Amino acid sequence: MASFTLNLESFKQKMKVFSELVMFNHTIFSASFILIAMIVSSVQVNNTAFFGFKTLILCAISLITARNFAMGFNRLCDRDIDSDNERTKNRPSVDGRVSPPTLTAFCVINAAAFVLTSYFINDLAFYLSVPFLVILGVYSFMKRFSYLAHVVLGVSLGLTPIAGDIAVSGTLHLWCIFLSIGVLFWVAGFDILYSLQDINYDKEHNLYSIPVRFGVENSLHISRIFHIFAVFFWALFLRFSPTHNLAIIGLIVSAGMLVYEHYLVSRDFKNIPRAFFTTNGYLGFVFLAFIIFDSILRY
């Protein structure tokens, strides 16, 4: 019994380390928008907001394994960078809690699980699974040679609504493309703000970012422009999707949250973690909540 308890505690500790490694709580950034796409797609295709437990479970596994691969691969590629950065030197991939071979195996297992799960969703999901993984992996190299790394991160998370629409309908709708482009600009915009924390480090180590390339003030302006684009494309998403007035209110509230995010950062850069994690995390689920109510009350 004591041995079982010890093994259980060891397992819990390992899970805690890997959760810290991939920052599992940040899954909220992509989870809300894949659910938005799945709900709207189901309304359009099945005339009901719920798409079934099988699709929900398969998409949850796909989302988690794809994100685990992306984060694990990023940590593997960035070990040399993270070890020199005061903000990241205590990550499990750097301080020895997760070794490079273990991290490599973690990436391979999650990539394989993502492809396998996609096979059970539908043919189009399976065919696109490897290209999706390639895009997720490319981001890890971008900061070494292009300041457009923020945009590539936006593309990576912008794939989640596309995956949700494909999982439910087996095809890709125009409204979902607009939704995904909105996610692209939303993510790129807040990633620019987040990268302001590392501007001095990135300059010293010849790493690329929009703050390094254009400076602090211009980066703040670019982030605001990106978020204006995000709201614009989300408005197009609502225009071409089977949504109604509650969804529009949700967009207005979300736009207000983006304004608040920029207000926080403009006041003090110490507010960046709060603006990045809290405001953006709530934004996705606030928008999702309005989409859910809009889809339910339409009947």
C-alpha positions as YAML, in Angstrom:
chain: A
units: angstrom
residues:
- id: 1
  name: MET
  ca: [0.00, 0.00, 0.00]
- id: 2
  name: ALA
  ca: [2.84, 2.36, 0.88]
- id: 3
  name: SER
  ca: [4.51, 1.54, -2.43]
- id: 4
  name: PHE
  ca: [1.29, 2.32, -4.34]
- id: 5
  name: THR
  ca: [0.95, 5.67, -2.51]
- id: 6
  name: LEU
  ca: [4.56, 6.52, -3.32]
- id: 7
  name: ASN
  ca: [4.09, 5.69, -6.99]
- id: 8
  name: LEU
  ca: [0.89, 7.73, -7.11]
- id: 9
  name: GLU
  ca: [2.65, 10.74, -5.61]
- id: 10
  name: SER
  ca: [5.53, 10.32, -8.05]
- id: 11
  name: PHE
  ca: [3.07, 10.19, -10.94]
- id: 12
  name: LYS
  ca: [1.28, 13.32, -9.72]
- id: 13
  name: GLN
  ca: [4.60, 15.14, -9.44]
- id: 14
  name: LYS
  ca: [5.58, 14.17, -12.99]
- id: 15
  name: MET
  ca: [2.21, 15.33, -14.31]
- id: 16
  name: LYS
  ca: [2.70, 18.62, -12.49]
- id: 17
  name: VAL
  ca: [6.12, 19.06, -14.10]
- id: 18
  name: PHE
  ca: [4.80, 18.37, -17.61]
- id: 19
  name: SER
  ca: [1.83, 20.65, -17.00]
- id: 20
  name: GLU
  ca: [4.29, 23.40, -16.09]
- id: 21
  name: LEU
  ca: [6.41, 22.51, -19.11]
- id: 22
  name: VAL
  ca: [3.59, 23.05, -21.61]
- id: 23
  name: MET
  ca: [1.79, 25.67, -19.50]
- id: 24
  name: PHE
  ca: [-1.36, 23.56, -19.67]
- id: 25
  name: ASN
  ca: [-3.56, 26.29, -18.20]
- id: 26
  name: HIS
  ca: [-2.92, 28.38, -21.32]
- id: 27
  name: THR
  ca: [-4.95, 25.89, -23.35]
- id: 28
  name: ILE
  ca: [-7.86, 28.25, -22.68]
- id: 29
  name: PHE
  ca: [-6.60, 30.53, -25.44]
- id: 30
  name: SER
  ca: [-7.35, 27.95, -28.12]
- id: 31
  name: ALA
  ca: [-10.06, 25.88, -26.40]
- id: 32
  name: SER
  ca: [-12.65, 28.65, -26.48]
- id: 33
  name: PHE
  ca: [-12.34, 29.28, -30.21]
- id: 34
  name: ILE
  ca: [-12.37, 25.65, -31.28]
- id: 35
  name: LEU
  ca: [-15.62, 25.31, -29.32]
- id: 36
  name: ILE
  ca: [-17.04, 28.44, -30.97]
- id: 37
  name: ALA
  ca: [-16.32, 26.96, -34.40]
- id: 38
  name: MET
  ca: [-17.77, 23.58, -33.44]
- id: 39
  name: ILE
  ca: [-20.99, 25.08, -32.10]
- id: 40
  name: VAL
  ca: [-21.57, 27.36, -35.08]
- id: 41
  name: SER
  ca: [-20.70, 24.56, -37.50]
- id: 42
  name: SER
  ca: [-23.16, 22.23, -35.78]
- id: 43
  name: VAL
  ca: [-25.89, 24.86, -35.94]
- id: 44
  name: GLN
  ca: [-25.32, 25.26, -39.66]
- id: 45
  name: VAL
  ca: [-24.96, 21.57, -40.52]
- id: 46
  name: ASN
  ca: [-27.07, 19.78, -37.90]
- id: 47
  name: ASN
  ca: [-29.47, 22.58, -36.93]
- id: 48
  name: THR
  ca: [-28.48, 22.06, -33.28]
- id: 49
  name: ALA
  ca: [-25.79, 23.60, -31.11]
- id: 50
  name: PHE
  ca: [-24.50, 20.29, -29.75]
- id: 51
  name: PHE
  ca: [-22.27, 18.17, -31.96]
- id: 52
  name: GLY
  ca: [-22.13, 15.00, -29.85]
- id: 53
  name: PHE
  ca: [-19.88, 13.61, -27.12]
- id: 54
  name: LYS
  ca: [-17.75, 11.57, -29.51]
- id: 55
  name: THR
  ca: [-16.70, 14.64, -31.50]
- id: 56
  name: LEU
  ca: [-16.19, 16.60, -28.29]
- id: 57
  name: ILE
  ca: [-13.87, 13.98, -26.80]
- id: 58
  name: LEU
  ca: [-11.90, 13.47, -30.01]
- id: 59
  name: CYS
  ca: [-11.43, 17.22, -30.48]
- id: 60
  name: ALA
  ca: [-10.38, 17.63, -26.86]
- id: 61
  name: ILE
  ca: [-7.71, 14.96, -27.31]
- id: 62
  name: SER
  ca: [-6.60, 16.52, -30.60]
- id: 63
  name: LEU
  ca: [-6.36, 19.99, -29.06]
- id: 64
  name: ILE
  ca: [-4.36, 18.79, -26.06]
- id: 65
  name: THR
  ca: [-1.95, 16.58, -28.02]
- id: 66
  name: ALA
  ca: [-1.35, 19.18, -30.74]
- id: 67
  name: ARG
  ca: [-0.67, 21.85, -28.15]
- id: 68
  name: ASN
  ca: [1.55, 19.50, -26.12]
- id: 69
  name: PHE
  ca: [3.58, 18.82, -29.27]
- id: 70
  name: ALA
  ca: [3.87, 22.51, -30.12]
- id: 71
  name: MET
  ca: [4.89, 23.57, -26.62]
- id: 72
  name: GLY
  ca: [7.20, 20.61, -26.10]
- id: 73
  name: PHE
  ca: [8.94, 21.16, -29.43]
- id: 74
  name: ASN
  ca: [9.28, 24.86, -28.66]
- id: 75
  name: ARG
  ca: [10.86, 24.09, -25.29]
- id: 76
  name: LEU
  ca: [13.21, 21.61, -26.94]
- id: 77
  name: CYS
  ca: [14.33, 24.07, -29.60]
- id: 78
  name: ASP
  ca: [14.65, 26.97, -27.14]
- id: 79
  name: ARG
  ca: [16.67, 25.28, -24.41]
- id: 80
  name: ASP
  ca: [19.74, 27.37, -25.21]
- id: 81
  name: ILE
  ca: [17.73, 30.60, -25.25]
- id: 82
  name: ASP
  ca: [15.69, 29.83, -22.14]
- id: 83
  name: SER
  ca: [18.74, 28.91, -20.07]
- id: 84
  name: ASP
  ca: [20.17, 32.43, -20.47]
- id: 85
  name: ASN
  ca: [16.92, 34.32, -19.90]
- id: 86
  name: GLU
  ca: [16.15, 35.27, -16.29]
- id: 87
  name: ARG
  ca: [12.42, 34.94, -16.96]
- id: 88
  name: THR
  ca: [12.66, 31.39, -18.38]
- id: 89
  name: LYS
  ca: [15.70, 29.79, -16.78]
- id: 90
  name: ASN
  ca: [13.58, 27.84, -14.28]
- id: 91
  name: ARG
  ca: [11.51, 26.03, -16.89]
- id: 92
  name: PRO
  ca: [11.51, 22.21, -16.52]
- id: 93
  name: SER
  ca: [13.20, 21.86, -19.93]
- id: 94
  name: VAL
  ca: [16.14, 23.95, -18.68]
- id: 95
  name: ASP
  ca: [16.63, 23.14, -14.99]
- id: 96
  name: GLY
  ca: [16.95, 19.39, -15.52]
- id: 97
  name: ARG
  ca: [13.52, 18.21, -14.44]
- id: 98
  name: VAL
  ca: [12.78, 17.11, -18.03]
- id: 99
  name: SER
  ca: [15.75, 15.80, -20.02]
- id: 100
  name: PRO
  ca: [16.13, 16.34, -23.80]
- id: 101
  name: PRO
  ca: [15.49, 12.63, -24.59]
- id: 102
  name: THR
  ca: [12.35, 12.68, -22.45]
- id: 103
  name: LEU
  ca: [11.21, 15.89, -24.07]
- id: 104
  name: THR
  ca: [11.83, 14.43, -27.53]
- id: 105
  name: ALA
  ca: [9.79, 11.34, -26.67]
- id: 106
  name: PHE
  ca: [7.03, 13.59, -25.30]
- id: 107
  name: CYS
  ca: [6.87, 15.45, -28.63]
- id: 108
  name: VAL
  ca: [6.83, 12.25, -30.70]
- id: 109
  name: ILE
  ca: [4.13, 10.61, -28.58]
- id: 110
  name: ASN
  ca: [1.85, 13.66, -28.72]
- id: 111
  name: ALA
  ca: [2.37, 14.12, -32.47]
- id: 112
  name: ALA
  ca: [1.48, 10.47, -33.11]
- id: 113
  name: ALA
  ca: [-1.55, 10.72, -30.81]
- id: 114
  name: PHE
  ca: [-2.74, 13.82, -32.67]
- id: 115
  name: VAL
  ca: [-2.49, 12.13, -36.08]
- id: 116
  name: LEU
  ca: [-4.18, 8.97, -34.78]
- id: 117
  name: THR
  ca: [-7.02, 10.91, -33.18]
- id: 118
  name: SER
  ca: [-7.50, 12.91, -36.39]
- id: 119
  name: TYR
  ca: [-7.93, 9.62, -38.25]
- id: 120
  name: PHE
  ca: [-10.96, 8.81, -36.10]
- id: 121
  name: ILE
  ca: [-12.52, 12.24, -36.64]
- id: 122
  name: ASN
  ca: [-12.84, 12.23, -40.44]
- id: 123
  name: ASP
  ca: [-10.77, 11.97, -43.62]
- id: 124
  name: LEU
  ca: [-10.11, 15.69, -44.06]
- id: 125
  name: ALA
  ca: [-8.95, 16.04, -40.45]
- id: 126
  name: PHE
  ca: [-6.56, 13.13, -40.98]
- id: 127
  name: TYR
  ca: [-5.16, 14.49, -44.26]
- id: 128
  name: LEU
  ca: [-4.48, 17.87, -42.66]
- id: 129
  name: SER
  ca: [-3.03, 16.54, -39.39]
- id: 130
  name: VAL
  ca: [0.61, 16.40, -40.53]
- id: 131
  name: PRO
  ca: [0.54, 19.82, -42.29]
- id: 132
  name: PHE
  ca: [-0.95, 21.26, -39.09]
- id: 133
  name: LEU
  ca: [1.93, 19.78, -37.05]
- id: 134
  name: VAL
  ca: [4.47, 21.24, -39.49]
- id: 135
  name: ILE
  ca: [2.99, 24.72, -39.05]
- id: 136
  name: LEU
  ca: [3.02, 24.31, -35.27]
- id: 137
  name: GLY
  ca: [6.65, 23.25, -35.39]
- id: 138
  name: VAL
  ca: [7.80, 26.09, -37.67]
- id: 139
  name: TYR
  ca: [6.97, 28.69, -35.03]
- id: 140
  name: SER
  ca: [9.79, 27.42, -32.79]
- id: 141
  name: PHE
  ca: [12.41, 28.56, -35.32]
- id: 142
  name: MET
  ca: [10.90, 31.89, -36.40]
- id: 143
  name: LYS
  ca: [12.35, 34.12, -33.67]
- id: 144
  name: ARG
  ca: [15.84, 33.16, -34.87]
- id: 145
  name: PHE
  ca: [15.42, 34.78, -38.29]
- id: 146
  name: SER
  ca: [12.17, 36.78, -38.58]
- id: 147
  name: TYR
  ca: [10.26, 39.33, -36.52]
- id: 148
  name: LEU
  ca: [7.06, 37.82, -37.96]
- id: 149
  name: ALA
  ca: [7.22, 35.07, -35.34]
- id: 150
  name: HIS
  ca: [4.17, 36.69, -33.67]
- id: 151
  name: VAL
  ca: [2.16, 36.23, -36.87]
- id: 152
  name: VAL
  ca: [3.22, 32.58, -37.19]
- id: 153
  name: LEU
  ca: [2.07, 32.00, -33.61]
- id: 154
  name: GLY
  ca: [-1.22, 33.61, -34.61]
- id: 155
  name: VAL
  ca: [-1.50, 31.25, -37.58]
- id: 156
  name: SER
  ca: [-0.82, 28.29, -35.28]
- id: 157
  name: LEU
  ca: [-3.66, 29.15, -32.91]
- id: 158
  name: GLY
  ca: [-5.79, 30.23, -35.85]
- id: 159
  name: LEU
  ca: [-5.82, 26.61, -36.95]
- id: 160
  name: THR
  ca: [-7.99, 25.63, -33.98]
- id: 161
  name: PRO
  ca: [-11.30, 27.04, -35.29]
- id: 162
  name: ILE
  ca: [-10.54, 25.47, -38.67]
- id: 163
  name: ALA
  ca: [-9.99, 22.13, -36.95]
- id: 164
  name: GLY
  ca: [-13.28, 22.53, -35.08]
- id: 165
  name: ASP
  ca: [-15.31, 23.28, -38.21]
- id: 166
  name: ILE
  ca: [-13.73, 20.39, -40.11]
- id: 167
  name: ALA
  ca: [-14.34, 17.99, -37.21]
- id: 168
  name: VAL
  ca: [-18.05, 18.77, -37.10]
- id: 169
  name: SER
  ca: [-18.88, 19.32, -40.78]
- id: 170
  name: GLY
  ca: [-16.10, 17.56, -42.71]
- id: 171
  name: THR
  ca: [-15.57, 20.77, -44.68]
- id: 172
  name: LEU
  ca: [-14.50, 24.40, -44.16]
- id: 173
  name: HIS
  ca: [-16.97, 27.29, -44.21]
- id: 174
  name: LEU
  ca: [-16.23, 30.90, -45.19]
- id: 175
  name: TRP
  ca: [-17.26, 32.23, -41.78]
- id: 176
  name: CYS
  ca: [-14.68, 29.95, -40.15]
- id: 177
  name: ILE
  ca: [-11.91, 31.43, -42.28]
- id: 178
  name: PHE
  ca: [-12.86, 34.89, -41.00]
- id: 179
  name: LEU
  ca: [-13.00, 33.56, -37.43]
- id: 180
  name: SER
  ca: [-9.52, 32.05, -37.81]
- id: 181
  name: ILE
  ca: [-8.02, 35.22, -39.29]
- id: 182
  name: GLY
  ca: [-9.47, 37.11, -36.34]
- id: 183
  name: VAL
  ca: [-7.77, 34.66, -33.97]
- id: 184
  name: LEU
  ca: [-4.52, 35.14, -35.91]
- id: 185
  name: PHE
  ca: [-4.54, 38.91, -35.33]
- id: 186
  name: TRP
  ca: [-5.76, 38.55, -31.75]
- id: 187
  name: VAL
  ca: [-2.94, 36.18, -30.83]
- id: 188
  name: ALA
  ca: [-0.26, 38.10, -32.76]
- id: 189
  name: GLY
  ca: [-1.41, 41.31, -31.08]
- id: 190
  name: PHE
  ca: [-1.17, 40.05, -27.53]
- id: 191
  name: ASP
  ca: [2.06, 38.15, -28.25]
- id: 192
  name: ILE
  ca: [3.66, 41.46, -29.28]
- id: 193
  name: LEU
  ca: [2.70, 42.87, -25.89]
- id: 194
  name: TYR
  ca: [4.05, 39.79, -24.12]
- id: 195
  name: SER
  ca: [7.37, 39.99, -25.98]
- id: 196
  name: LEU
  ca: [7.96, 43.50, -24.66]
- id: 197
  name: GLN
  ca: [9.20, 41.79, -21.49]
- id: 198
  name: ASP
  ca: [12.13, 40.28, -23.41]
- id: 199
  name: ILE
  ca: [13.08, 43.18, -25.64]
- id: 200
  name: ASN
  ca: [16.48, 43.77, -24.02]
- id: 201
  name: TYR
  ca: [17.33, 40.08, -23.92]
- id: 202
  name: ASP
  ca: [16.30, 39.61, -27.56]
- id: 203
  name: LYS
  ca: [18.46, 42.54, -28.65]
- id: 204
  name: GLU
  ca: [21.49, 41.20, -26.81]
- id: 205
  name: HIS
  ca: [21.10, 37.71, -28.31]
- id: 206
  name: ASN
  ca: [20.18, 38.74, -31.88]
- id: 207
  name: LEU
  ca: [16.67, 37.35, -31.67]
- id: 208
  name: TYR
  ca: [13.86, 38.76, -33.80]
- id: 209
  name: SER
  ca: [10.61, 40.32, -32.65]
- id: 210
  name: ILE
  ca: [8.45, 43.28, -33.56]
- id: 211
  name: PRO
  ca: [9.55, 45.20, -30.43]
- id: 212
  name: VAL
  ca: [13.21, 44.65, -31.38]
- id: 213
  name: ARG
  ca: [12.58, 45.69, -34.99]
- id: 214
  name: PHE
  ca: [10.25, 48.66, -34.46]
- id: 215
  name: GLY
  ca: [10.73, 49.77, -30.86]
- id: 216
  name: VAL
  ca: [8.37, 49.90, -27.89]
- id: 217
  name: GLU
  ca: [5.99, 52.67, -28.95]
- id: 218
  name: ASN
  ca: [5.59, 51.43, -32.51]
- id: 219
  name: SER
  ca: [5.03, 47.90, -31.20]
- id: 220
  name: LEU
  ca: [2.19, 49.15, -29.02]
- id: 221
  name: HIS
  ca: [0.63, 50.79, -32.09]
- id: 222
  name: ILE
  ca: [1.07, 47.63, -34.19]
- id: 223
  name: SER
  ca: [-0.52, 45.52, -31.45]
- id: 224
  name: ARG
  ca: [-3.52, 47.87, -31.38]
- id: 225
  name: ILE
  ca: [-3.85, 47.72, -35.16]
- id: 226
  name: PHE
  ca: [-3.72, 43.91, -35.04]
- id: 227
  name: HIS
  ca: [-6.51, 43.86, -32.48]
- id: 228
  name: ILE
  ca: [-8.61, 46.22, -34.59]
- id: 229
  name: PHE
  ca: [-8.16, 43.73, -37.44]
- id: 230
  name: ALA
  ca: [-9.15, 40.92, -35.07]
- id: 231
  name: VAL
  ca: [-12.44, 42.62, -34.22]
- id: 232
  name: PHE
  ca: [-13.04, 43.40, -37.91]
- id: 233
  name: PHE
  ca: [-12.61, 39.77, -39.01]
- id: 234
  name: TRP
  ca: [-14.70, 38.50, -36.10]
- id: 235
  name: ALA
  ca: [-17.42, 40.88, -37.30]
- id: 236
  name: LEU
  ca: [-17.16, 39.27, -40.74]
- id: 237
  name: PHE
  ca: [-17.39, 35.88, -39.05]
- id: 238
  name: LEU
  ca: [-20.69, 36.92, -37.47]
- id: 239
  name: ARG
  ca: [-21.92, 38.43, -40.73]
- id: 240
  name: PHE
  ca: [-21.51, 35.18, -42.68]
- id: 241
  name: SER
  ca: [-22.36, 32.67, -39.91]
- id: 242
  name: PRO
  ca: [-25.78, 31.59, -38.60]
- id: 243
  name: THR
  ca: [-25.50, 33.80, -35.50]
- id: 244
  name: HIS
  ca: [-27.72, 36.59, -34.22]
- id: 245
  name: ASN
  ca: [-27.84, 39.57, -31.86]
- id: 246
  name: LEU
  ca: [-26.38, 37.94, -28.75]
- id: 247
  name: ALA
  ca: [-23.25, 37.02, -30.68]
- id: 248
  name: ILE
  ca: [-22.89, 40.66, -31.76]
- id: 249
  name: ILE
  ca: [-23.11, 41.75, -28.12]
- id: 250
  name: GLY
  ca: [-20.43, 39.17, -27.34]
- id: 251
  name: LEU
  ca: [-18.16, 40.73, -29.95]
- id: 252
  name: ILE
  ca: [-18.72, 44.20, -28.51]
- id: 253
  name: VAL
  ca: [-17.84, 42.97, -25.01]
- id: 254
  name: SER
  ca: [-14.74, 41.22, -26.36]
- id: 255
  name: ALA
  ca: [-13.65, 44.40, -28.13]
- id: 256
  name: GLY
  ca: [-14.03, 46.25, -24.85]
- id: 257
  name: MET
  ca: [-11.80, 43.69, -23.15]
- id: 258
  name: LEU
  ca: [-9.11, 44.28, -25.78]
- id: 259
  name: VAL
  ca: [-9.32, 48.02, -25.09]
- id: 260
  name: TYR
  ca: [-8.89, 47.27, -21.38]
- id: 261
  name: GLU
  ca: [-5.89, 45.06, -22.13]
- id: 262
  name: HIS
  ca: [-4.13, 47.89, -23.95]
- id: 263
  name: TYR
  ca: [-5.06, 50.29, -21.17]
- id: 264
  name: LEU
  ca: [-3.37, 48.02, -18.61]
- id: 265
  name: VAL
  ca: [-0.18, 47.71, -20.64]
- id: 266
  name: SER
  ca: [-0.01, 51.43, -21.44]
- id: 267
  name: ARG
  ca: [-0.19, 52.25, -17.73]
- id: 268
  name: ASP
  ca: [2.64, 49.94, -16.65]
- id: 269
  name: PHE
  ca: [4.49, 47.08, -18.33]
- id: 270
  name: LYS
  ca: [4.26, 45.22, -15.01]
- id: 271
  name: ASN
  ca: [0.62, 44.67, -15.98]
- id: 272
  name: ILE
  ca: [1.61, 42.60, -19.03]
- id: 273
  name: PRO
  ca: [1.16, 39.18, -17.31]
- id: 274
  name: ARG
  ca: [-2.26, 40.26, -16.06]
- id: 275
  name: ALA
  ca: [-3.25, 41.61, -19.46]
- id: 276
  name: PHE
  ca: [-1.86, 38.57, -21.27]
- id: 277
  name: PHE
  ca: [-3.14, 35.69, -19.13]
- id: 278
  name: THR
  ca: [-6.23, 37.03, -17.39]
- id: 279
  name: THR
  ca: [-7.83, 39.37, -19.91]
- id: 280
  name: ASN
  ca: [-7.20, 37.19, -22.96]
- id: 281
  name: GLY
  ca: [-8.22, 34.04, -21.13]
- id: 282
  name: TYR
  ca: [-11.54, 35.56, -20.14]
- id: 283
  name: LEU
  ca: [-12.07, 37.10, -23.57]
- id: 284
  name: GLY
  ca: [-12.27, 33.77, -25.36]
- id: 285
  name: PHE
  ca: [-14.75, 32.30, -22.90]
- id: 286
  name: VAL
  ca: [-16.86, 35.44, -22.76]
- id: 287
  name: PHE
  ca: [-17.19, 35.31, -26.55]
- id: 288
  name: LEU
  ca: [-17.92, 31.57, -26.31]
- id: 289
  name: ALA
  ca: [-20.63, 32.12, -23.70]
- id: 290
  name: PHE
  ca: [-22.44, 34.61, -25.92]
- id: 291
  name: ILE
  ca: [-22.17, 32.22, -28.89]
- id: 292
  name: ILE
  ca: [-23.63, 29.40, -26.80]
- id: 293
  name: PHE
  ca: [-26.58, 31.49, -25.60]
- id: 294
  name: ASP
  ca: [-27.09, 32.85, -29.11]
- id: 295
  name: SER
  ca: [-27.20, 29.31, -30.51]
- id: 296
  name: ILE
  ca: [-29.56, 28.00, -27.83]
- id: 297
  name: LEU
  ca: [-32.01, 30.90, -27.78]
- id: 298
  name: ARG
  ca: [-32.37, 30.96, -31.55]
- id: 299
  name: TYR
  ca: [-34.74, 27.99, -31.36]
...
